[in-house]
């Protein structure tokens, strides 16, 4: 009988752990999560590009996989903002729908990039 009490205690302790098993707690928001109130280059836009585009458009992959379009450095991204291609590629239908061979970016990611461009795409 004496053994039961610690077991029950451990059980209760273990169960009470579940109280904090909210998604927010277990998976703290990554910088790539969709929060359109944050639309800085470094905090929002860059992580989206890193996750969805740089496999083909990094400085080292662009020639082989990305039609020589580079999206790794701010200055290169800014070129594609200014010629309108960044936005026209992620808003479908598009003549060059990006990310190529994948599904369209989530709408809040597109919104984030749009907001950043509307704010004249600062290097912030
Ligand atoms: C699987 C490789 C791949 C991925 C991932 C990818 N691209 Fe591309 N991208 C290409 C290729 C290849 C081209 C050249 C045009 C073509 O062949 O479609 C291109 C062209 C472009 C262009 C030029 C389009 C034009 O109008 O000339 C832009 C801008 C672009 N990509 C942006 C992006 C963005 C933004 C992402 C991420 C959301 C992305 N790409 C993801 C392969 C990729």
Boltz pocket constraint, residues with backbone or C-beta under 6 A from the ligand:
constraints:
  - pocket:
      binder: B
      contacts: [[A, 48], [A, 49], [A, 52], [A, 53], [A, 54], [A, 55], [A, 56], [A, 57], [A, 65], [A, 66], [A, 67], [A, 68], [A, 69], [A, 71], [A, 80], [A, 85], [A, 86], [A, 89], [A, 90], [A, 95], [A, 96], [A, 98], [A, 99], [A, 100], [A, 101], [A, 105]]
      max_distance: 6.0
